[in-house]
Amino acid sequence: MTAVVALRPVRRWIRKAQASHRDRGDMLTTVYTVVFSIAVLSVMAQDTLRAVFSPLVPHLSGVGALATAACGTGLIFLALRRLGPVSVTRPAAYFLLTAPVSRPRLLAPSLLAAALGGAVAGGAAAFGILGNAVATGSILLVATGALGGVLLTLLASAAQSRPRLASLTDTVARIALALGLAGLVAEAVGWTPPTLAGEAAASVVVTVTGALAVLALAALLLGVRDLARTPNDAILESAKTAGTLADSVYGIEPSFFAEMLERRYWASRRLRSSRLPRRLPPLTGQDLLLARRRPARLLWTAASTALPLLLISAPRWVLVIALLAGMVIAAKATTATIKTDAGNPVLLRMLGLTSRQVVQQRLWLPAVLSAVWATTALGLLQAAGALPPGPWWALGPALGAIGGAVAIRAARAGFVRNDLIPIDTPMGSVPTGPIVYAFAGVDLLLLALPTALPLLQHRPATWTTVAVQTGAAALGIRAYLSWTTDPERTGLAK
């Protein structure tokens, strides 16, 4: 026998159950903890923050300020798109997303929180641009930047439920980011940008800010009303992203988030079977096929070789760290495969490969990518006059081999070990596992000292430096293969 149940009492009961499970005390405690932590970190790093947001000698021209604004806009929008921005908690995703409740009432808190985050990010970016610009503008521009962040959040929310709009806005954001970085790099290497008009009148700034405020308010009302169009799969994907990010932070395990992004990328691709190159070892051919199927990442990696030019006027140690980090990041384009090999060596057993053969075959492509990146970056820096005389470009292959070994070692590190004994300090205990995990692979960067020392001391490079660096890289990588692999076993776990 089928009974007819009124829908209104069911909805009322769900709303009461939802409200009873919300512990406002825990929510306020979380907000207090976050705000207090940010305040403490801001006080501790006040000198650094002052140098970033308000240096003694402003160095951005008008065109540079516009380029920085374009970069900030692209980064904020792409970050919002990756996080949702419309999302729900895991309990709400399990029980309330398909329940007969008001979707605007269910999803509005996450949209408001994302709008608040976008406003803070936009205001901070505007404040930093004002502090670094040669011609300072009105402080109302900070409010303009905050309103721009709110509008970006609402645009990302609209794109979340419209695939065509999402594709268009993502492309525009990437183009804005690329153009902004290109303008900053061109200005850093000596391009003299045209002089823009003087500071805008206060009345104009007030009018623009007021118009943006009205537009943001109207867009917010329409955005909350439009939340009902957001499909469940997009909300669940956003909830998974937020939950995985929270798990990575709480468990101090960054591999969770990286693995989720990797799987999400390949899940959205339509792939066809392809033969591996016959002239290459099988695992090297697989890495090459993997790299060819991610052309966008290769393009961004190639474009990032010009980013060290932005640090020409920075301290030498900052430039050295940027070069080392860049070549390692370039080498990590295909290291997800060896992470899979370390976790599940079944395929390796079927191929009859030992751990030493696996690492040797997996090392080739990361080393080549890192070598090309390092050679190009050093060549651009020398062409711009940021390096002393010498064959700096010849150091690229040796540095690339080191960068590939660092990326391979970091990929083989596995999960963070939280069972290690913590270190007691006067400010509290420090977990040992995350520290060991963070430095996995970084120790191999000591092999780059023959290049790092001349860079730090601003001394010319010689062919002796190239020979010493090549020998150190060859001996170090040989020792790494000998100590961490075995010609008779298959397992890659260290």
C-alpha positions as CSV (number, residue, x, y, z in Angstrom):
1,M,0.0,0.0,0.0
2,T,1.4,3.4,-1.0
3,A,0.9,6.3,1.4
4,V,1.0,9.9,0.3
5,V,3.3,12.1,2.5
6,A,3.2,15.9,2.5
7,L,6.4,17.4,1.3
8,R,6.3,20.6,3.5
9,P,6.7,18.7,6.8
10,V,9.6,16.6,5.3
11,R,11.4,19.8,4.3
12,R,10.8,21.3,7.7
13,W,12.2,18.3,9.4
14,I,15.3,18.2,7.2
15,R,16.0,21.9,7.9
16,K,15.7,21.3,11.7
17,A,18.0,18.3,11.5
18,Q,20.5,20.3,9.4
19,A,20.4,23.1,11.9
20,S,20.8,20.8,14.9
21,H,23.9,19.2,13.4
22,R,25.6,22.6,12.9
23,D,27.8,23.3,15.9
24,R,28.2,27.0,15.8
25,G,30.7,26.9,18.7
26,D,33.0,24.7,16.6
27,M,32.5,27.0,13.6
28,L,33.4,30.1,15.7
29,T,36.4,28.3,17.1
30,T,37.7,27.5,13.7
31,V,37.2,31.1,12.5
32,Y,39.0,32.4,15.6
33,T,41.9,29.9,15.1
34,V,42.3,30.9,11.5
35,V,42.2,34.6,12.1
36,F,44.5,34.4,15.1
37,S,47.0,32.3,13.1
38,I,47.0,34.8,10.3
39,A,47.5,37.7,12.7
40,V,50.4,36.0,14.4
41,L,52.1,35.1,11.1
42,S,51.6,38.6,9.9
43,V,53.2,40.1,12.9
44,M,56.1,37.6,12.7
45,A,56.7,38.4,9.0
46,Q,55.8,42.1,9.1
47,D,59.1,43.2,7.6
48,T,58.7,40.8,4.7
49,L,55.1,41.9,4.1
50,R,56.1,45.5,4.3
51,A,58.8,44.9,1.7
52,V,56.3,43.1,-0.6
53,F,53.3,45.4,-0.3
54,S,55.0,48.7,0.3
55,P,58.7,48.9,-0.6
56,L,60.8,51.9,0.1
57,V,61.5,52.3,-3.6
58,P,58.5,51.6,-5.8
59,H,59.5,49.9,-9.1
60,L,56.3,49.3,-11.1
61,S,55.4,51.6,-13.9
62,G,51.9,52.2,-15.1
63,V,52.2,49.4,-17.7
64,G,53.8,47.1,-15.1
65,A,50.9,47.8,-12.7
66,L,48.4,46.8,-15.4
67,A,50.4,43.7,-16.2
68,T,50.5,42.7,-12.5
69,A,46.8,43.3,-12.2
70,A,46.3,41.0,-15.2
71,C,48.4,38.3,-13.6
72,G,46.5,38.7,-10.3
73,T,43.1,38.5,-12.1
74,G,44.1,35.4,-14.0
75,L,45.5,33.6,-10.9
76,I,42.5,34.5,-8.7
77,F,40.0,33.3,-11.2
78,L,41.8,30.1,-12.0
79,A,42.2,29.3,-8.3
80,L,38.4,29.9,-7.8
81,R,37.7,27.6,-10.8
82,R,39.8,24.9,-9.3
83,L,38.1,25.1,-5.9
84,G,34.5,25.4,-7.2
85,P,33.6,27.9,-6.0
86,V,30.2,26.6,-5.1
87,S,30.7,23.6,-2.8
88,V,29.3,21.8,0.2
89,T,30.7,19.8,3.1
90,R,31.0,16.0,2.9
91,P,28.0,15.3,5.2
92,A,25.9,17.8,3.1
93,A,27.1,16.1,-0.1
94,Y,26.0,12.7,1.3
95,F,22.6,13.6,2.8
96,L,21.4,17.0,1.7
97,L,22.4,17.5,-1.9
98,T,19.7,15.2,-3.2
99,A,17.2,16.0,-0.4
100,P,14.1,18.2,-1.1
101,V,15.6,21.3,0.4
102,S,16.2,24.7,-1.1
103,R,19.3,24.6,-3.1
104,P,20.0,28.4,-2.8
105,R,19.8,28.1,0.9
106,L,22.0,25.1,0.9
107,L,24.7,26.5,-1.5
108,A,24.6,30.2,-0.6
109,P,27.0,29.9,2.4
110,S,29.8,28.5,0.3
111,L,29.2,31.2,-2.4
112,L,29.3,33.9,0.2
113,A,32.5,32.5,1.8
114,A,34.1,32.3,-1.6
115,A,33.1,35.8,-2.4
116,L,34.6,37.0,0.9
117,G,37.9,35.1,0.0
118,G,37.9,36.7,-3.5
119,A,37.3,40.1,-2.0
120,V,40.3,39.6,0.4
121,A,42.5,38.4,-2.4
122,G,41.5,41.2,-4.8
123,G,42.0,43.8,-2.1
124,A,45.4,42.5,-1.1
125,A,46.5,42.4,-4.8
126,A,45.3,46.0,-5.3
127,F,47.1,47.1,-2.2
128,G,50.3,45.5,-3.2
129,I,50.1,47.0,-6.7
130,L,49.5,50.5,-5.2
131,G,52.5,50.1,-2.9
132,N,54.8,49.0,-5.7
133,A,53.6,51.4,-8.4
134,V,55.6,54.5,-9.2
135,A,52.5,56.7,-9.4
136,T,50.4,55.9,-6.4
137,G,46.7,56.0,-6.7
138,S,43.7,56.5,-4.4
139,I,43.2,54.1,-1.5
140,L,39.8,53.5,-2.9
141,L,41.4,51.4,-5.5
142,V,41.8,48.8,-2.8
143,A,38.1,48.7,-2.5
144,T,37.9,48.5,-6.3
145,G,40.2,45.4,-6.2
146,A,38.0,43.8,-3.5
147,L,34.9,44.3,-5.6
148,G,36.7,42.9,-8.6
149,G,37.5,39.8,-6.6
150,V,33.8,39.4,-5.7
151,L,32.8,39.8,-9.4
152,L,35.4,37.1,-10.3
153,T,33.9,34.8,-7.8
154,L,30.4,35.2,-9.2
155,L,31.7,34.7,-12.7
156,A,33.4,31.5,-11.6
157,S,30.1,30.4,-10.0
158,A,28.3,31.1,-13.2
159,A,30.9,29.2,-15.2
160,Q,30.6,26.2,-12.8
161,S,27.1,25.4,-14.2
162,R,27.8,26.4,-17.9
163,P,30.5,24.3,-19.6
164,R,30.9,26.7,-22.6
165,L,31.2,29.7,-20.4
166,A,33.8,27.8,-18.3
167,S,35.9,27.0,-21.3
168,L,35.8,30.6,-22.5
169,T,36.6,32.2,-19.2
170,D,39.4,29.7,-18.4
171,T,41.0,30.5,-21.8
172,V,40.7,34.3,-21.2
173,A,42.2,33.9,-17.7
174,R,45.1,32.0,-19.1
175,I,45.7,34.6,-21.8
176,A,45.5,37.4,-19.3
177,L,48.1,35.6,-17.1
178,A,50.4,35.0,-20.0
179,L,50.2,38.6,-21.3
180,G,50.7,39.9,-17.8
181,L,53.8,37.8,-17.3
182,A,55.1,38.7,-20.7
183,G,54.8,42.4,-19.9
184,L,56.6,42.1,-16.6
185,V,59.4,40.1,-18.2
186,A,59.8,42.6,-21.0
187,E,60.0,45.4,-18.6
188,A,62.5,43.5,-16.4
189,V,64.9,43.0,-19.3
190,G,65.0,46.7,-20.2
191,W,61.9,47.5,-22.3
192,T,60.8,51.0,-21.7
193,P,57.0,51.0,-21.5
194,P,55.0,54.0,-22.6
195,T,54.0,56.5,-20.0
196,L,50.3,56.3,-19.1
197,A,48.1,59.2,-18.1
198,G,48.5,60.7,-14.6
199,E,46.5,59.7,-11.5
200,A,42.8,59.6,-12.0
201,A,40.6,62.2,-10.3
202,A,39.1,61.2,-7.0
203,S,35.6,61.8,-8.4
204,V,36.2,59.3,-11.2
205,V,37.6,56.7,-8.8
206,V,34.6,57.2,-6.4
207,T,32.2,56.8,-9.4
208,V,33.8,53.7,-10.7
209,T,34.0,52.1,-7.2
210,G,30.3,52.9,-6.6
211,A,29.3,51.5,-9.9
212,L,31.2,48.3,-9.2
213,A,29.6,48.1,-5.8
214,V,26.1,48.2,-7.3
215,L,27.1,45.7,-10.0
216,A,28.6,43.4,-7.4
217,L,25.5,43.5,-5.3
218,A,23.2,42.9,-8.2
219,A,25.4,40.0,-9.5
220,L,25.5,38.5,-6.0
221,L,21.7,38.5,-5.8
222,L,21.5,36.9,-9.3
223,G,24.3,34.5,-8.4
224,V,22.4,33.2,-5.3
225,R,19.3,32.9,-7.4
226,D,21.2,31.0,-10.1
227,L,22.6,28.4,-7.7
228,A,19.8,26.1,-8.5
229,R,21.2,25.5,-11.9
230,T,24.5,24.2,-10.6
231,P,24.6,20.4,-11.4
232,N,25.2,17.9,-8.7
233,D,28.4,16.5,-10.3
234,A,30.0,19.9,-10.4
235,I,29.2,20.4,-6.7
236,L,30.4,17.0,-5.8
237,E,33.7,17.6,-7.7
238,S,34.2,20.8,-5.8
239,A,33.4,19.2,-2.5
240,K,35.9,16.5,-3.3
241,T,38.5,19.1,-4.1
242,A,37.9,21.0,-0.8
243,G,37.9,17.8,1.2
244,T,41.1,16.5,-0.3
245,L,42.8,19.8,0.2
246,A,41.7,19.8,3.9
247,D,42.9,16.2,4.3
248,S,46.3,17.2,2.8
249,V,46.7,20.1,5.2
250,Y,45.4,18.2,8.2
251,G,47.4,15.0,7.5
252,I,50.4,17.0,6.2
253,E,50.3,14.8,3.1
254,P,50.5,16.9,-0.1
255,S,50.5,13.8,-2.3
256,F,46.7,13.4,-1.8
257,F,45.9,16.6,-3.6
258,A,48.5,16.1,-6.3
259,E,47.2,12.6,-7.0
260,M,43.6,13.9,-7.2
261,L,44.6,16.6,-9.7
262,E,46.4,14.0,-11.8
263,R,43.5,11.6,-11.9
264,R,41.0,14.4,-12.6
265,Y,43.0,15.5,-15.6
266,W,43.2,12.1,-17.2
267,A,39.5,11.3,-16.4
268,S,38.5,14.3,-18.5
269,R,40.6,13.3,-21.5
270,R,39.5,11.1,-24.4
271,L,42.5,9.0,-25.1
272,R,43.2,6.5,-27.9
273,S,45.6,3.6,-28.0
274,S,49.0,4.4,-29.3
275,R,52.2,2.4,-29.9
276,L,55.2,3.1,-27.8
277,P,58.4,4.2,-29.6
278,R,60.3,1.1,-30.5
279,R,63.8,2.7,-30.3
280,L,63.3,3.7,-26.7
281,P,63.1,1.6,-23.6
282,P,59.5,0.8,-22.7
283,L,59.2,3.0,-19.6
284,T,61.0,5.9,-21.3
285,G,58.6,5.6,-24.2
286,Q,55.6,5.6,-21.8
287,D,56.9,8.8,-20.3
288,L,57.4,10.4,-23.7
289,L,53.8,9.4,-24.7
290,L,52.6,10.9,-21.4
291,A,54.4,14.2,-22.0
292,R,53.0,14.4,-25.6
293,R,49.5,14.1,-24.3
294,R,49.9,17.1,-22.0
295,P,50.9,19.8,-24.5
296,A,49.5,22.6,-22.4
297,R,51.9,21.7,-19.5
298,L,54.8,21.6,-21.9
299,L,53.9,25.1,-23.2
300,W,53.7,26.6,-19.7
301,T,57.0,24.9,-18.8
302,A,58.7,26.4,-21.8
303,A,57.2,29.8,-21.1
304,S,58.4,29.6,-17.4
305,T,62.0,29.7,-18.6
306,A,61.6,33.5,-18.8
307,L,60.3,33.9,-15.2
308,P,63.8,34.1,-13.6
309,L,64.2,37.3,-15.6
310,L,61.8,38.9,-13.1
311,L,64.3,38.3,-10.3
312,I,67.2,40.1,-11.9
313,S,67.1,42.9,-9.3
314,A,66.4,40.4,-6.4
315,P,69.1,39.1,-4.1
316,R,71.3,36.5,-5.7
317,W,70.2,33.7,-3.4
318,V,66.6,34.3,-4.5
319,L,67.7,33.9,-8.2
320,V,69.6,30.7,-7.3
321,I,66.6,29.2,-5.5
322,A,64.3,30.1,-8.4
323,L,66.6,28.4,-10.9
324,L,66.9,25.2,-8.9
325,A,63.1,25.1,-8.2
326,G,62.3,25.7,-11.8
327,M,64.4,22.9,-13.2
328,V,63.0,20.5,-10.6
329,I,59.4,21.5,-11.4
330,A,60.1,21.0,-15.1
331,A,61.4,17.5,-14.4
332,K,58.2,16.6,-12.5
333,A,56.1,16.6,-15.6
334,T,56.3,12.8,-15.9
335,T,57.2,11.6,-12.5
336,A,53.7,10.4,-11.7
337,T,54.5,7.2,-13.4
338,I,57.3,6.2,-11.1
339,K,55.1,7.0,-8.2
340,T,52.7,4.5,-9.5
341,D,55.5,2.0,-10.0
342,A,56.6,2.4,-6.4
343,G,53.1,1.8,-5.1
344,N,52.2,-1.0,-7.4
345,P,55.1,-2.9,-9.0
346,V,53.0,-5.5,-10.7
347,L,53.6,-4.2,-14.2
348,L,57.4,-4.1,-13.5
349,R,57.3,-7.8,-12.5
350,M,55.4,-8.6,-15.7
351,L,58.1,-6.8,-17.8
352,G,60.9,-8.5,-15.9
353,L,62.6,-5.2,-14.9
354,T,64.7,-4.6,-11.9
355,S,64.5,-1.5,-9.7
356,R,67.7,-0.2,-11.2
357,Q,66.5,-0.6,-14.7
358,V,63.2,1.1,-13.9
359,V,64.9,4.2,-12.3
360,Q,67.3,4.4,-15.2
361,Q,64.6,4.3,-17.8
362,R,62.3,6.7,-15.8
363,L,65.2,9.2,-15.3
364,W,65.8,10.0,-19.0
365,L,62.8,12.2,-19.8
366,P,62.8,14.2,-16.5
367,A,66.5,14.8,-17.0
368,V,66.0,16.0,-20.6
369,L,63.1,18.3,-19.7
370,S,65.1,19.7,-16.7
371,A,68.2,20.2,-18.9
372,V,66.3,22.0,-21.6
373,W,64.7,24.3,-19.0
374,A,68.0,25.0,-17.2
375,T,69.9,25.7,-20.4
376,T,67.2,28.0,-21.7
377,A,66.8,29.9,-18.5
378,L,70.6,30.4,-18.0
379,G,70.9,31.5,-21.7
380,L,68.1,34.1,-21.3
381,L,69.6,35.4,-18.0
382,Q,73.0,35.8,-19.7
383,A,71.5,37.4,-22.8
384,A,69.8,39.9,-20.5
385,G,73.1,40.7,-18.7
386,A,72.1,39.3,-15.4
387,L,75.0,36.8,-15.2
388,P,78.8,37.4,-15.4
389,P,80.7,36.2,-18.5
390,G,81.2,32.5,-19.1
391,P,79.6,29.4,-20.7
392,W,76.6,29.3,-18.4
393,W,74.5,27.5,-21.0
394,A,76.9,24.6,-20.8
395,L,75.9,24.0,-17.2
396,G,72.4,23.1,-18.3
397,P,72.8,19.4,-19.1
398,A,74.5,18.7,-15.8
399,L,71.9,20.6,-13.8
400,G,69.2,18.9,-15.7
401,A,70.5,15.5,-14.7
402,I,70.5,16.6,-11.1
403,G,67.0,18.0,-11.4
404,G,65.7,14.8,-12.9
405,A,67.3,12.8,-10.0
406,V,65.7,15.1,-7.5
407,A,62.2,14.7,-9.1
408,I,62.6,10.9,-9.2
409,R,63.7,10.7,-5.6
410,A,60.9,12.9,-4.4
411,A,58.3,10.8,-6.4
412,R,59.7,7.6,-4.7
413,A,59.3,9.1,-1.2
414,G,55.9,7.6,-0.7
415,F,53.5,8.9,2.0
416,V,54.5,11.0,5.0
417,R,55.4,8.9,8.0
418,N,53.6,10.2,11.0
419,D,54.9,7.4,13.2
420,L,58.3,9.1,13.7
421,I,59.2,10.6,17.0
422,P,58.5,14.4,17.1
423,I,61.2,16.9,18.0
424,D,60.5,18.9,21.2
425,T,61.3,22.6,20.9
426,P,60.7,25.5,23.3
427,M,57.7,26.5,21.0
428,G,56.2,23.0,21.0
429,S,56.8,19.7,19.3
430,V,57.6,19.5,15.6
431,P,56.5,16.4,13.6
432,T,59.5,14.7,12.1
433,G,57.7,12.9,9.3
434,P,56.7,16.0,7.2
435,I,60.2,17.4,7.6
436,V,61.8,14.2,6.3
437,Y,59.2,14.1,3.4
438,A,59.8,17.8,2.5
439,F,63.5,17.3,2.2
440,A,63.3,14.0,0.2
441,G,65.2,14.8,-3.0
442,V,66.4,18.3,-1.8
443,D,69.5,16.7,-0.5
444,L,70.6,15.9,-4.0
445,L,70.6,19.6,-4.8
446,L,73.9,19.8,-3.0
447,L,75.3,18.4,-6.2
448,A,74.6,21.8,-7.8
449,L,77.0,23.7,-5.5
450,P,79.6,24.1,-8.3
451,T,77.1,26.2,-10.1
452,A,75.3,27.8,-7.1
453,L,78.5,29.2,-5.6
454,P,79.6,31.2,-8.6
455,L,76.1,32.5,-9.0
456,L,75.9,33.6,-5.4
457,Q,79.3,35.3,-5.5
458,H,78.6,36.7,-9.0
459,R,81.8,35.2,-10.4
460,P,82.3,34.2,-14.1
461,A,81.8,30.6,-15.1
462,T,84.7,28.8,-16.7
463,W,85.0,25.5,-18.5
464,T,86.6,24.1,-15.3
465,T,83.3,25.0,-13.5
466,V,81.4,23.1,-16.2
467,A,83.8,20.0,-15.9
468,V,83.5,20.0,-12.1
469,Q,79.7,20.3,-12.2
470,T,79.4,17.5,-14.8
471,G,81.6,15.3,-12.7
472,A,79.7,16.0,-9.5
473,A,76.4,15.3,-11.3
474,A,77.7,12.0,-12.8
475,L,79.2,10.7,-9.5
476,G,76.1,11.8,-7.4
477,I,73.6,10.2,-9.7
478,R,75.7,7.1,-9.9
479,A,75.9,6.9,-6.1
480,Y,72.1,7.5,-5.9
481,L,71.4,4.6,-8.2
482,S,73.8,2.3,-6.4
483,W,72.5,3.0,-2.9
484,T,68.7,3.1,-3.6
485,T,68.3,0.5,-6.3
486,D,69.2,-3.2,-6.7
487,P,69.9,-5.0,-9.9
488,E,68.1,-8.1,-8.6
489,R,64.9,-6.9,-6.9
490,T,61.8,-5.1,-8.3
491,G,60.5,-3.0,-5.5
492,L,61.1,0.7,-5.7
493,A,60.2,1.7,-2.1
494,K,63.2,3.1,-0.3
